[in-house]
Amino acid sequence: MLAWKDSMTTGIKEIDAQHKELINRYNAFADVLSNSKDTAILREEAGGLLDFLQFYALWHFTEEEEFFEKYQCPDAEVNKKAHAQFIEMFGQFYESWQDKGMDLELAQRTFTELGNWVANHILGVDIKVYPYVKAEMDSQPKDPTS
Protein backbone atom coordinates (compact mmCIF):
# COMPACT_ATOMS: atom_id res chain seq x y z
CA MET A 1 0.00 0.00 0.00
CA LEU A 2 1.07 3.55 -0.70
CA ALA A 3 -0.02 6.52 1.36
CA TRP A 4 -0.04 10.14 0.25
CA LYS A 5 2.23 12.27 2.41
CA ASP A 6 2.70 16.03 2.40
CA SER A 7 6.33 15.38 1.46
CA MET A 8 5.02 14.22 -1.94
CA THR A 9 3.57 17.59 -2.92
CA THR A 10 4.79 19.28 -6.06
CA GLY A 11 2.91 22.49 -5.30
CA ILE A 12 0.88 21.98 -8.47
CA LYS A 13 -2.68 21.07 -7.45
CA GLU A 14 -3.45 19.27 -10.72
CA ILE A 15 -0.34 17.09 -10.53
CA ASP A 16 -0.83 16.35 -6.83
CA ALA A 17 -4.45 15.33 -7.53
CA GLN A 18 -3.27 13.06 -10.35
CA HIS A 19 -0.67 11.46 -8.07
CA LYS A 20 -3.36 10.87 -5.44
CA GLU A 21 -5.58 9.20 -8.05
CA LEU A 22 -2.70 6.97 -9.12
CA ILE A 23 -2.04 6.01 -5.48
CA ASN A 24 -5.76 5.28 -4.97
CA ARG A 25 -5.82 2.98 -8.01
CA TYR A 26 -2.65 1.27 -6.86
CA ASN A 27 -4.12 0.69 -3.40
CA ALA A 28 -7.35 -0.69 -4.89
CA PHE A 29 -5.19 -3.16 -6.82
CA ALA A 30 -3.40 -4.03 -3.55
CA ASP A 31 -6.75 -4.85 -1.96
CA VAL A 32 -7.65 -7.18 -4.81
CA LEU A 33 -4.24 -8.87 -4.67
CA SER A 34 -4.40 -9.49 -0.95
CA ASN A 35 -8.08 -10.41 -0.69
CA SER A 36 -9.00 -12.19 -3.90
CA LYS A 37 -8.56 -15.91 -4.22
CA ASP A 38 -10.58 -15.85 -7.43
CA THR A 39 -8.20 -15.80 -10.39
CA ALA A 40 -10.86 -14.41 -12.72
CA ILE A 41 -11.42 -11.39 -10.46
CA LEU A 42 -7.67 -10.92 -10.13
CA ARG A 43 -7.24 -10.99 -13.90
CA GLU A 44 -10.09 -8.55 -14.41
CA GLU A 45 -8.83 -6.09 -11.77
CA ALA A 46 -5.18 -6.33 -12.84
CA GLY A 47 -6.18 -5.92 -16.48
CA GLY A 48 -8.32 -2.94 -15.52
CA LEU A 49 -5.40 -1.30 -13.74
CA LEU A 50 -3.08 -1.91 -16.68
CA ASP A 51 -5.67 -0.53 -19.11
CA PHE A 52 -6.10 2.54 -16.90
CA LEU A 53 -2.34 3.07 -16.65
CA GLN A 54 -1.84 2.69 -20.38
CA PHE A 55 -3.73 5.93 -20.96
CA TYR A 56 -3.47 7.73 -17.62
CA ALA A 57 0.31 7.57 -17.36
CA LEU A 58 0.85 9.03 -20.82
CA TRP A 59 -1.65 11.83 -20.18
CA HIS A 60 -0.24 12.53 -16.70
CA PHE A 61 3.37 12.48 -17.91
CA THR A 62 2.58 15.01 -20.63
CA GLU A 63 0.89 17.31 -18.10
CA GLU A 64 3.73 16.97 -15.61
CA GLU A 65 6.44 17.59 -18.19
CA GLU A 66 4.65 20.76 -19.30
CA PHE A 67 4.67 22.04 -15.71
CA PHE A 68 8.36 21.21 -15.31
CA GLU A 69 9.03 23.31 -18.42
CA LYS A 70 6.67 26.11 -17.32
CA TYR A 71 8.43 26.47 -13.96
CA GLN A 72 11.86 26.02 -15.59
CA CYS A 73 12.82 23.18 -13.31
CA PRO A 74 16.37 22.05 -14.15
CA ASP A 75 15.30 18.44 -13.59
CA ALA A 76 12.86 18.51 -16.52
CA GLU A 77 15.06 16.23 -18.64
CA VAL A 78 15.59 13.78 -15.75
CA ASN A 79 11.80 13.66 -15.36
CA LYS A 80 11.28 12.95 -19.07
CA LYS A 81 13.84 10.14 -19.00
CA ALA A 82 12.21 8.59 -15.94
CA HIS A 83 8.85 8.71 -17.68
CA ALA A 84 10.32 6.99 -20.73
CA GLN A 85 11.74 4.25 -18.48
CA PHE A 86 8.32 3.78 -16.87
CA ILE A 87 6.64 3.52 -20.27
CA GLU A 88 9.15 0.85 -21.28
CA MET A 89 8.69 -1.09 -18.02
CA PHE A 90 4.93 -0.76 -18.19
CA GLY A 91 4.97 -1.85 -21.84
CA GLN A 92 6.71 -5.07 -20.86
CA PHE A 93 4.09 -5.81 -18.20
CA TYR A 94 1.29 -4.99 -20.58
CA GLU A 95 2.78 -7.17 -23.33
CA SER A 96 3.18 -10.08 -20.91
CA TRP A 97 -0.41 -9.67 -19.80
CA GLN A 98 -1.65 -9.61 -23.41
CA ASP A 99 0.52 -12.57 -24.48
CA LYS A 100 0.31 -14.89 -21.49
CA GLY A 101 -2.62 -13.63 -19.51
CA MET A 102 -2.53 -12.24 -16.01
CA ASP A 103 -1.46 -14.79 -13.43
CA LEU A 104 -0.70 -14.23 -9.75
CA GLU A 105 3.05 -14.00 -10.31
CA LEU A 106 2.73 -11.33 -13.01
CA ALA A 107 0.16 -9.44 -10.93
CA GLN A 108 2.46 -9.42 -7.90
CA ARG A 109 5.49 -8.42 -9.96
CA THR A 110 3.50 -5.61 -11.60
CA PHE A 111 2.26 -4.48 -8.19
CA THR A 112 5.74 -4.43 -6.66
CA GLU A 113 7.47 -2.70 -9.57
CA LEU A 114 4.70 -0.15 -9.99
CA GLY A 115 4.66 0.72 -6.29
CA ASN A 116 8.42 1.10 -6.13
CA TRP A 117 8.51 3.23 -9.24
CA VAL A 118 5.65 5.52 -8.23
CA ALA A 119 6.95 6.17 -4.71
CA ASN A 120 10.56 6.64 -5.83
CA HIS A 121 9.60 8.85 -8.75
CA ILE A 122 7.31 11.18 -6.81
CA LEU A 123 9.72 11.51 -3.88
CA GLY A 124 12.91 11.46 -5.96
CA VAL A 125 12.02 13.50 -9.05
CA ASP A 126 8.58 15.09 -9.02
CA ILE A 127 9.03 17.03 -5.80
CA LYS A 128 12.06 18.77 -7.27
CA VAL A 129 9.68 21.14 -9.07
CA TYR A 130 8.24 22.39 -5.76
CA PRO A 131 10.84 25.13 -5.03
CA TYR A 132 10.31 26.58 -8.52
CA VAL A 133 6.53 26.56 -8.13
CA LYS A 134 6.82 28.13 -4.67
CA ALA A 135 9.27 30.79 -5.90
CA GLU A 136 6.83 31.84 -8.63
CA MET A 137 3.90 31.93 -6.19
CA ASP A 138 5.94 33.95 -3.69
CA SER A 139 6.91 36.48 -6.39
CA GLN A 140 3.30 37.17 -7.37
CA PRO A 141 1.68 40.22 -5.76
CA LYS A 142 -0.73 39.44 -2.94
CA ASP A 143 -4.40 40.35 -3.33
CA PRO A 144 -5.09 42.93 -0.58
CA THR A 145 -8.80 42.00 -0.53
CA SER A 146 -8.18 38.40 0.49
N, C-alpha and C positions, 0 to 999 in steps of 0.2 A: 504494500500500500504506500502511496505517496500522499503527503499532506502539504497543502499550501502554507508557506511561512512568509512573514513580512520580508524576510531576507531575499525572497525571490522576486520582489517587485522591480520592474523596469522603469516605473514612473509614467508609463504609457498605459492609460486605462484599457484601451482596446487590446493591447498585447497581453496585459495581465489577465484580462477576462478570457482571452483565448487559451492562455496557459492553464487557467483554472478549469476550463472545459476539458482540455486534454487530460488533466489530472483526474477529473471526475470520470471520464470514459475509461481511463486506465484502471481506476479503483473499481468500477463496475465489472470490468474484465477480471480483476483479482477476486471479486466475490464469486463469479461464475467458476473460476478455476478452483477455488477452495471448497465450494459447496456443491458443485454439480458432479454427480457420478454418472450422469447420462451423457454419453459421448455425442449424441445427436444435438443436445442443447449446447454442449461445449463447442462443437463445430460451428453451429449457427452463431453463437455469441462471438467466438474468435473471428469467424469470417466477417461478421458485422463490424467488429472493431477494425479489422484490416481494410475493409471497404471504406469505412469512415476515414481512416488515416490516409488512405490513398489520395483523397481529395482535400481533406482538411489540412494536412501537413503542407502540401504545395501552396494552398491559399495562404495559410498562416505564415509560411516562410517568406512569401512575396511581400506580405504586409510588413513583417518584421524587418526585412532587409531595406524596405523603403524608409522606415523610421530610423534605422541606423544611418542611412545616407542623409536624411533630413537633419538629424542632430549632429552630423559630422563626427560620428564615433570612429576613432581610429581602428577599432576592432571589426569594422564592417566586413572586411575581406575574410577574416577568421570565421565570422559568423556564416558567411556564404559557403565557405569550405566545409564547415561542420554540417550545414544543411545538405550539401551534396553528399557527404558521407552517410547521413541518415537516409537519404533517398536511395542510395545504393544498398544499404543494409536492409531497409524496409522492402526494397524490390526483391531481394533474395528470399525474405520470408514470404512475401506475397506469391512469388513464383513457386516456392515449395508447396504452399497451401494449394495453389491451382493445380500443380502437377500430381502431388501425392495425397492431397486431402489433409485436413487438419486432424492431427492426432495429439494425444496428451503431451508427448515429448516436444513437438513443434510449438504447441500452445505455451508450454512452460518456458521454452527457450525464447519465444517471441516476447512473452511477459517480462522475463528477466532483462533481456537486452533493451527493450523499450523503456522500462523503468530506469535502468542505469543511464541510458542516453538522455532521457528527458531531464532527470534530476541534475546530472552533470552539466548538461548544456545550459539549462536555465541559470544554475548557480555559478557556472564557470565562464559563460560567454554572454548570455542575454543581459545579465545585471550590469555589465560593463557600460551599457548605454545610459544607465541611471544618472551619473554625474553630469552628463551632457544635457539630458532632459531637465534636470534640476537647475543647472546653470541658466538655461534659456528661460525657465519659469521665473527664476529669481531676478532676471534682468528686465522682465516685463513690468511696466508701471502698474501699481496697485490701484484698484478701483476704490475711490474714497467713499462711495456710497455703500460698499459691502461691509 
